Amino acid sequence: MSAEYCLNIDVDIEKTVEGNTVKVSVLSFLGDVNKETGTIESNESGCPGCSITNKILVIERFRGSTVGTYVLYSLCKKGLGPKAILCFEPDPVVVAGAAICEIPMIYGLPMDVLQSITTGDKIIISMKGDKLCILIKKVF
Amino acid sequence: MYLTKWEEKALQGEFGEPLRMAMNVLVKVCKALKGEKLIEITHAHVSGISYFNIGDEGLELLQDLAKKKTRVLVYTTANPSSIALIDEFASVYGVDVVVKQRKIVELLIAIGIDNKSFTCVPYKLRVPGYGEHLAWAESSAVIYANSIAGAKTNREGGITALMAAIAGRTCFCGMHIDENRCPTELIEVSFPVNSIALASALGLFIGKVVRGIPYIKAVFRLHEDIRDIAIRSMLSSIASTSSTALALVEGITPGYANINLKGLEKISVDIDDVKDFIGGRCSDAMFLGCPHIDIKEAEELLADIVGQLKGYGIKKVYIAIPSLDLHKLSELNRVIDGIDIVYLPGVCPVVSNLKLAKVYSLSTIHGKAYHYLPKLAGASSCLLNIA
């Protein structure tokens, strides 16, 4: 089963991004993610024990400190960062971290689209003309 | 989003990797904030200097920036570092922490930050002009710049302020736009504000109730020596209990007389609203200088309150001061009427791990220290009404 959403979002990606998702309801890079392993430690995230490394990280809501920028940067430098971040509302702390990491951060996704994604789904993000398209493939 | 030709070139890397990276971060953050363009700044002030805050990850980023020969494009100052750099505490934290804290300071100086800064009162080094655009990341300095100097700055994050310093511009949004600087609530204070502690308590209360930009009507009945410290304490307290970047203070904020107050929601504050913030002594050590006070202010303040300090049984006073005053330190009294005075140049106890230093509690007169000491430094705090 798959669904594709093409949206008018003011975010550009340079190349198609493809990967498996890790979906969390709430996340702070400081405190909720192990800096040495890239593993989510917070129970409230809804995905404790999940590794964000090379995953498309789907976040419903951000929380936490401005130091999160540094943690995301450090994870990326160690090769433990996510492949891309998808979210509803952008958090400038995470936007700055993703920019320094040079990973795509896509925000402004409708909440129903975000909520339809679950951990383990396969996602392909690509530009089709001016539109950003997200193909979600459910893996059973 | 509109970019000038220079900004486009910088973003494409024509002026080198550090500028490309800074522009990339600024443009992406600005788009997220729905900004339409960037605005040139005259002064950036970066936060996130304490090793206890930014850790090895922050140090790593600064090392990478220095390796790329990054330089700031505009005058830039930095917040205080942790107390690990003070002799009295260095042995407590150990060589590893001290070396890393020193490295952070050295790296910032290497990329062009004023080596006399490391203070939360950058307006003491360079007073911002009315209407100037800044990119400051220290909430107490931001609210001072907007409210007292009439300059324009948002509450920047540590990283975005650093990127703004490198690119010489920031996002044109929020406080940079005149329409966003109008009051939303009228705060009428029914009692005279006659001490720094009371100004702090008032600020803490206002921060808790305000939803936007307060216009504050209050009578400040304070000795000239401590008036500015009290105003700074009130503003920094507001910025501690709220995300407010601007408070319009009657009689003080430039252009206050032309502000339209019609239709504003009124909030009356009486002494009962604020007295709960002020309590009894919780420690025989007192912390002064949050925000930093300079040596002249410290000496005047100590002369005013030494009797009250003795009355409360205070045995030691820590005073955080800007590091630009370093050369004057040797001339200062270290004991006044039996009370030990410890000056802390260029550092801040609030961003330090005080538990490790076996400082479990501090008395203070400043609302910001009172609010953040338990949250950030692991020490309990109390607000004494002694100045």
Boltz contact constraints between the chains, C-beta under 6 A:
constraints:
  - contact:
      token1: [A, 66]
      token2: [B, 157]
      max_distance: 6.0
  - contact:
      token1: [A, 66]
      token2: [B, 158]
      max_distance: 6.0
  - contact:
      token1: [A, 67]
      token2: [B, 54]
      max_distance: 6.0
  - contact:
      token1: [A, 69]
      token2: [B, 159]
      max_distance: 6.0
  - contact:
      token1: [A, 70]
      token2: [B, 54]
      max_distance: 6.0
  - contact:
      token1: [A, 70]
      token2: [B, 57]
      max_distance: 6.0
  - contact:
      token1: [A, 70]
      token2: [B, 58]
      max_distance: 6.0
  - contact:
      token1: [A, 70]
      token2: [B, 61]
      max_distance: 6.0
  - contact:
      token1: [A, 71]
      token2: [B, 57]
      max_distance: 6.0
  - contact:
      token1: [A, 73]
      token2: [B, 61]
      max_distance: 6.0
  - contact:
      token1: [A, 74]
      token2: [B, 57]
      max_distance: 6.0
  - contact:
      token1: [A, 74]
      token2: [B, 60]
      max_distance: 6.0
  - contact:
      token1: [A, 90]
      token2: [B, 32]
      max_distance: 6.0
  - contact:
      token1: [A, 92]
      token2: [B, 29]
      max_distance: 6.0
  - contact:
      token1: [A, 92]
      token2: [B, 32]
      max_distance: 6.0
  - contact:
      token1: [A, 93]
      token2: [B, 157]
      max_distance: 6.0
  - contact:
      token1: [A, 95]
      token2: [B, 28]
      max_distance: 6.0
  - contact:
      token1: [A, 95]
      token2: [B, 29]
      max_distance: 6.0
  - contact:
      token1: [A, 95]
      token2: [B, 32]
      max_distance: 6.0
  - contact:
      token1: [A, 96]
      token2: [B, 25]
      max_distance: 6.0
  - contact:
      token1: [A, 96]
      token2: [B, 29]
      max_distance: 6.0
  - contact:
      token1: [A, 96]
      token2: [B, 159]
      max_distance: 6.0
  - contact:
      token1: [A, 96]
      token2: [B, 160]
      max_distance: 6.0
  - contact:
      token1: [A, 99]
      token2: [B, 24]
      max_distance: 6.0
  - contact:
      token1: [A, 99]
      token2: [B, 25]
      max_distance: 6.0
  - contact:
      token1: [A, 99]
      token2: [B, 28]
      max_distance: 6.0
